Amino acid sequence: MTGIAEDCPRNSHFHFEFLTSIPTYPRSRATGWFDGFCATYVVLKKGASPETLEAKLPEFVLNHHFGGKKGGGLFKDWVYFLQPLTAIHLHSHLLIGEFEANSSAAYVTIFFVIAVFVLLVAAVNFVNLSTARSAFRGREVGIRKVCGSDRARFVRQFLGESVLMTAAAFAIALALIAALFPAFRNLTGKAIGLGDLATLPVVLSLVFLAAVVGIGAGIYPALVLSSFRPAAVLRGTFAAGAGFRSSALRKGLIVLQFAVSVFLLVGTAVVYEQTDFFQSKRLGFDREHVFVVKRAGLLGTNVRAFKAKLLQHPDIQTVALSSGLPGAEAAVVSLRVLRPEGSQEGIVMAMLSCDEDFREALKLEMVSGRFFSPDDHPSDGEAIVINETAARDFGWDKPLGKTFKYQRNDVRVIGAVRDFHVYSLHAKIPRMGFLYAGGARERDGDFFAIRVRPTDIRRILAYVRTAWDSFSPPLALDYSFLDEDYAKLYAAETRTMKVLGVFSGLAISISCLGLFGLVSFMTERRRKEIGIRKVLGARVEAIVVLLGKDFLRWVLLANLVAWPAAFFVTHRWLRNFAYRIEIDAWPFILSAGAVLLLAAATLAYQTIMAALANPADSLRRE
């Protein structure tokens, strides 16, 4: 040991337990240009242009790799590029070479837009309710204007009230954040602490946001209330909220807030459907009941002995050694340059080393030929098995017997397996080749796939740990479950679905609360009309329809407004996946039905209560 380094920050794109020099790693002695076992960090000179350097890389590599310029066609598949260090976490999505699972700038944008939408719905409610309540403050405005108050003073007052209310909401929000922070971390999967928010830039940004929201939400009500004419108000001839402008604005705001709710609901439904598609799509292999033991290379020459000991357990069916497996961390698939027979150019191919039990461990299907069987075919050390995509790319209807030139040796195709998803559904299935992990290649095996019977999993795991410890490797057993590894590939989508669901529910709740308050004020203003209608014989259901039909009409219009936007955004999001669902009608119909039902339930309480009221109580006031 030569030193102790400080821990990496939590927001670093990779973390380490120890660092070792590259020469101590045997694979570093390879001289080929197409081994991606490590990342290269480049510090440019001050004033140097990253774009200029990146433009020189293709020619540089073309002149130096082992094939020379004769392998130029290789670069349609393989390129070197630069990316800023600060862009890795949100913008880098390599299939091979990421140290840790990255996040996505797209999801940061989505969550930001959702938060803005929810805030917009709340601001719309404030504007709606403030203008609806204008009748209750009209007399105050009229009297104060008669006493000499000018419009500017009223605007400052009403804006001040709005900002103070926003400040109170801001204080309550901070308390809620502190209380709900553990739930937030569980929901998002991010280890963010309150200390990360207690920085000067964040605090100033939040204060500025509160001020903007307070002023933005209060400016229109302040202008409306301050514009009342004293004579009309004091004579009682002014009807607050009357006129096309006020009515149209109020209806437009209702349409806007429910359109946002429908948009979020449709987005949640589409994300759920795509996530369900991930879980249910046939992957080409069986991921259930498979243990993954990592760092098998630590066993050294005891790899075969460890495998034999595991097979002694009656509930362990198959044990396979491989250099990679499908899944978030275990998909260590190397890219290699091979030259198929009949071609003068090298091609890049995903390569995986495995032993003869790999096919049985993952339940892979053979399309033609056979898998490795070194006991019956000692020459399998110079054989290769390919997948359907590779055979199709090379135009081989009958791939058996075809050969590749690989590391100056000829390897012969002995079989073809049906395509399976070694990566997530974000990427298409690559052309793949499988080499036998025996002899010198046995060192490439770093994972054991252990298929077990679904019995006492804890007891089996304890046996595996005991077997591992009996060979005294330098590190403790590191294991996972293959189905969980694969599920990690879609952790971002799963979190997005949960966050969308929470915020959709929040947006709808705020919209319904606003609608409830607005209907309360509208029915209060029409109390005299309702009383007269009842005296003249109007039925309760007719009054309910009279009060509620306009609101439901605008909620229905909100659906029609939200659908095109929701379709456009979800369609663009789905383009991130090589394998995806087709957007059908049910998310739109279900979202419309849910919003209409909730709006109708909100309206029903107030309208029914107003319709059932005794007309004598409302007419006695006149």
N, C-alpha and C positions, 0 to 999 in steps of 0.2 A: 504494500500500500504506500502510495506517495503523497496522499493528501486527503483532506475532507472538504467537500464542496457544500455550499449552502443548498437547501432544498429549492427545487424549482418552484416558481410561483404557481398558485392554483390555476391561473389562466394561461399557463404555458401550453403549447400544442403537444408537448411530450414531457414525461417525467421518468426519472431513472433511480435505481437503487445503487448502482455503481457504474463507473465508466472504465473501459479498458482500451488499450491501444489497438488499432486495426491490425498490426502485424501479428498479434497474438491469436488472431482468428484465422484458422487454416484456409478458409474460403477466400481470404483476401489475396492469396498468392496466385489466384487465377488471373490470366492475362487477357481474357476476352473483354470486349467492350459492352457486352450485353448481359451483365450480371447485376441485377438490382438489389443486392443484399444490403446496401447501405445508401443513405442519402448524403449528398454533397452540399455543404454550405459554403457560399462564396461571398467574401467581403470585397466589394468593388472599391476602387480608388475614388477619392473625392472628385466629383464632376463627371465620372464615367457614366455612360448611357447603358442601362440594362437592355434596351431594345437592340442597340448595336451589337452587343455581345451575343445576345440570343440569336440574331440573324447569322452569326458566324458559326454557330454550333453544328448545323447539318454538314457543311463542307468540312469542318474540322474532324468530325467523327468519321465521315466518309473516307477521308484520307488516311485514317489511322487504324480503323478496326481490321481484323485479320483478313477480311475478304477484299480489302481495297475497293476501288471504284467499281469492280465487277459486281459487288453486292448492292449497287445503288438502288435496286428495286425494293430492297428491304425497308427503306425509309418511308414507304407508304404506310407501314405498320408501326414503325419505331421512331420516336423523335425525342430529343432532349430539349428541355425548356427551362426557363427561370420563373420563379414566383417569389414575390416579397415575403419575408418571414412573417410579417404581421397579417398576411392574407391567408395563411395556411389553414387556420382553424375554421374559417367561415367559407373559404372559396376553393379549397383543395379537396378533390374527390377522386383520388387515385384508387384503382382497383388493387394495386399492389404498391406498397411502400409507405403507407401511412403508419406512424408510430402508434397513434391512438385514434379512436373514433372521433371524427370531427363533427362540428355542427354545420349549419347551413345558413348563409345570408338570407336565403329565401324565407326561412322560417322566422328569422328575426324580423324581417319586413312584415310577414303575416301577422305576428303577434303585436307589432307596433300598430298596424292598421286596425286590428281588432280593438285594441285599447282606445284608439282615436274614435272608432265607431261607437263604442260604449259611452265614451265621454260626450260624443255628439248627441247621442240619444238623451242623455241626462240634460244637456244644455237645451235641447229642443223642448223637453218637458218644462224646464224653467221658463222659457219664453212663452210657451202655450199657456201655462198656468198664470203667469204674470199678466199677460194681456187679457185673459179671461176674468181675472180678478179686478180689472180696471174699474168696473162699476162700483166696487166697494171703496175705491180711493178717489173717485171723481169729485165727490163733494169736498173732500179735504183739499184737493188741488184748486177747486173753484174758490173756496173761502180764502186760501192763502194767496191766491193771485189777486183777489179783491183787496187784500191787506197789503199788497205791494210786492210780493215775491215775483221774481222774473223767471223765465224758462231755464236759464243757465243754472240757477240755484237748484231747481227741481231735478235737472239732469244730473248734477253732482250728487244730490241726495240719493236718487234712485240707483245710480251707479255705485255709490258707497254702500248702500244696502246689499246690492248684488255681490260686491267684493267681500264684504263682511260675511255674508252667507257662505261664499266660496271658501273663505279662510276657516270658518268653523268646520265646513266639510273636509277641508285639507287636514285639520287637526284630528278629526275623527278617522280619516283615512290612514294617517300615520299610526294611530293606535291599533287599527285593524291590521295594518301591515305587520306590526310587531307581533300581534297575536296569531296571525295566520301564516307567518313565515315558514314554520315547519311543514304545513300542508302545501305551501307553494313549492318548497324544495322537493317534496315527494311528487308533486304534479309535474314539474318540469325536469326533474332529474339533475338539477344544477345545484352545486354546493355553494350557494351564495349566502353570505352572512349580512347582518345589519351593518357591520363595519364597512362592507363594500359600498353601502349607500351613503354612509355618513362622511362623505367627502365634499369639499367646498363646491366643485363643479356640479355635482348631483343636487346638492341642497339648493344652490342658486337656480338651477334649471327647474326644480320643482316649484320654488317660490314664483319664478317667472311664469310657469305654466298656470299656477293658481290665479295669478293676476290677469293673465290673458283670458282664461276661462270666465272669471268674474266679470271682466269688462265686456268680453264678447257676448256672453249670455245676457248681460243687463242692458246693453246699449239700445236695443230695439224697444223693450218695455219702457225704458227711461224716456225715449223720444215720444212714444205714444202717450204716456201718462202726462208728460209735460206739455203736450199740445192741446189739452182740453180747453175749451172756451168757457170762461166762468159763467156767462149769461145762460148758455145752454145747460150747463150742469146744474146750476142753482134753480133754474125753472123746472128741472125735471124732464126736459125734452130730449136730453142726450141719452142715447142707448149705447152703452159701452160695448165695443166689439162689433158694432153694426157697420154695414158698408162692405163693399166688395173686397177692398184691400185687406182688411182685418180677417174677414171670413176666409178668403182665399189663402192667406198666409197660414192660418190655423189648420186648415185642411191639408195644405201642403206639408206642414210640419208633421202631421199625423201620418201622412203617406211616407215621409222620409224615415221616421223612426221605426215604423213597422217594416219598411223595405230593408233597413239594416238588419232587423231581426230575422227576416226571411232569408236574406243573403247568408247570414252566419249559420242558420239552420241547414240550408242546402249544402254549404261547405262542409259542415260537420257530417252530414249524411254521406257525401261523396268520399270524404276521407275515411269514414268508417267502412264503406263498401270496398275501397281499395285495400285497406288494412286487412279486412276479412278475406279478400282475394289472395293476399300474401299467405295467409295462414292455411287456406284451403286448396290453393293451386297444387297440382301434382308436380313435385319437384324432381322426379326421376330417381329419387333415393328415399330410403326409409330412415327418418331421423329419430324415431321413437325408440326408447330403451337402449340408448347408446351412451356409454361413458366416453369421455375424451380425457386421456392422460397426456399432459403436455410435458415438454422438455425431456422427451425420451432419450435424447442424445446424452443426457447426464449418466445414463447407465453404461455407456461405453460398449465394451465387448459382451456385456451381460444382457443385451437386448433380447436375444433368443431365449436365454434362460428365464428371464422375467416373463416372457410370453408363455413359455411352457408351464411355469408355476401358476399363472392366472388360469390357464385351461384346466387345471386340476379341480377348480371349484365347480360343483355340479350345476350352478345357475348361470355360469358364464358360457355362452354358446360359441362365440367367435372372438378372436383377438387379431387385429390387423395393424401392421406398422406402415406408416406413410409419412411423407414429407409435408402433407397438408390435408385439410378436411374442409368441407363446406362450413361456413360460419364466420362470425364477426372477427374473431382473433385467430382462428385456426386455418383460415383460407390462405395458407402460405403456398401459393402456386408460383413457381419460377417461370420466367419467360426465357426461352432458349431459341437459338437459331438453328434451323434444320433445312436441308435441301432435298425436296422430294424427287424421286426418280423422274427423269424426263425434263427436269428444269435446271437451268444454269444459275438461278438466283436463289439465295437463301430466303426463308420466310420465318417470321416470329410465331412461336407456338407456345401455349401454356403447357408446362410440363409438370408432372407429379410422379414421384417415386413411391412405390408401394409394394407390399409383398403379395403372396398368392391369395390371402384371405380378405383382401380389401373389397372385392366384389361382393362376397358373402356378408361382410360386416355392414355394408351400406345397402344391400339388396339391389345392386345394380343389375340391369337387364342387358344381355348380350344381343346385339343385332345380327352379328355374324361371327363366325370363328369361335375362339375360346379365350379365356383369361389365362393368367400365368399358372403354370404347373411344373415347377422346376424338378420335382421328383420324376415325372414322366418325360420331361423335355429339358434336359440339362442346358440346351442352347438358349433358353428363355432369357438368359442374361444379356443377349444381344437382340432381343425382340422388343416390340412396341405394340401397345394397344391404343387405338385412337377412338375418338367419339364420332357421332354422326356428322356433326358440323365440320370436322376436319375432312372426312371423306367427301362431303358435299362440296367444300371449298376447292378440293383438288380435282373434282370431277371424277371420282372413283366410284363407279357403281358396284364394283367388286374389289374392295380394298385388300383382301387377303393376298399375301405374297408380295405386295408392293414394298418398296424399301425407301429409307431416308438415309442421307449422309449426315451423321451426327458425331461431332468431335472426331473427325477423320475415320470413323467407323461406319459400317453399314448396319442399320437396324431394320429388321423385317417385321411387317405388320402381320400379327397372328390373330387379331380379333378387333371388333368394333363394338363399343358399348353404346347404349341408347343415351342421348343427351340428358344431362342432369345439371341443375343450377348450383355450381360451386360458389358463385357470387350471388348477390341479391338480385331481385327482379328489376332493379334500376338499370342493370347492364344485360346485354345479350349474352347468350352462352358462347364462350370462346371456343375456337378449335383447340382441342386438348390431346396430349399424348401421355401415356402411362408407361413408365419404365419399371423394371423389376428391381426392388430394393433388396438386393442380395449382394454378397461379396463386398466390393469397395463401395457400392451405392447404399449399403446398409447404414452407413453413417449419415445419409441424408434423412433417414427416418427420425422425425422429432415428435410424432404423435402416435398414440395408440388409440384405435377405435375399438371399444369393448362392447359387444352386443350381449345383453343379459336378458334373462327371463324376468318378467314383471312380477317379482316376488318381494322379498325383503331387501329393498334397495340399500338400506343402512348397513345391513349385515354384509352385503356384497362389497360395499364401499370400504368397510372396515377391513375386509380380506385384502382388497387391492392395496390399501395403505400399508398393511402389515407386509405384503409381498414387496412393495417398493422399499420400505425401510430395511428389509432383510439384505438388500444389496448395498446399503449405505451410500446412496448418492449424496452429493454435497448440499442439495436443497430438498425441502420437504415436498411431498406429493402435491402437484398442481393439477387440478382436474376441473372438469365442467361437464355439462350435459349437452349433447349435440343439438337437441331441439331448442335449448335456451341460447346456445351460441348463435343459431340461425335467427332466432327471434330478435337478437340484438341488432341485426342488420336493419330492422325496421323500428328501432327505438324512437327515432325522430318522428316517424309517422304516427306511432302510437301516442307519443306525448302531444303531438299536434291535435289528434282527435280528442284527447281529454281536455286540452286547453280550449279548443273550439267549443266543445260541449258545455264547459263551465261558462264561458263568456256568452254563448248563445242564450243559455238560461238566464244569465244576468241581464242581457240586453232586452229579452222578452219581459222579464220581471219589471224592469224600469219602464218599458213602454206601457205595460198594463197598468202600472201605478200612475203614470201620467194620464192615461186614458181614464182611469177611475177618478182622478182628481178633476179632470176636465169635464167629465159627465156630471160630477157632483155640482160644479158651478153652473153648468148649462141647465140642469134640472132645477136648481135653485132660482135661476133667472126666469124659468118658465113655470114656476109654481102656480102663479095666478092663472095662466093659460090652462094648465092641467086641471085646476079646480073647476074652471068654467066648463071645460069639456066633459068632466064627470057629471056636473050638474045637468048638462044637456043630454046625458045618456051614453056617453062614450064608454066602451068596455075597456077593462084593464089591458087585455092583449093588444087592442088597437093603440092605446097610449104607449105601451112598451115598444111596439113597432115604430110608432111616430118618433119616439125619442132615440131609438137605436139604429134605425135603418141607414141614416146618413153616415154614422161612424163606421158601420160594417161595410158600407160601399167604399169608403176610403181605405179601409184595411184590405179589401179585395184588390183595389187598385195598386196598393203597395206590393202585393204579390206579383202583379204583372210588370211592375217597374223593376223588381229585384231579380226576376228570373233571367233575363238576358245577361245582366252583369254577373250573376252567380255562374251561369253556364260558361261565359267567357273565361272567368278566373279559374274555375275548376278544370276546364279543358286545358288551359295552359299549364296548370300544376301537374296534370296527369302526363304531360309530355316529358316529364323528368324520368319516366319509367319506360323501360323497353317492353315490359309486359304490363298491361293495364286493363282496367275495365272500360266498357263503353258506358257513357252517361245515359241513363234511361230516365223515364218520367217519374218514377216513384219518389226520389228525393224532393222534387218540386211539388208534387201532389201532397206528400206527407207534410212538408213544411207549411204549405198553404193551409191545410186542414188544421194543423196544430195551432198556428197563429190565429186563424179565424175562430177556432173553438175557445182559445184563451181570451181573445178580445170579446167574444159573445158572453162568456162567463163573467168577465169584468163589467160589461154593460148591463147584464141581467140584474145584478144586485141593485144598482142605483135606480135603474128604470122601473123595476118592479116595485121598489120601495116608494118611489115617487107616484106611481100609478095607484098604489093601494092607499095612499094618504087620504085622510078625511078632507074633502073639499072645503068644509066649513072652517078648518084651521087656516088654510091659505087665503080664503076670501074674507075672513074676519079682519085681516090686517088692512084691507082697503077701505 
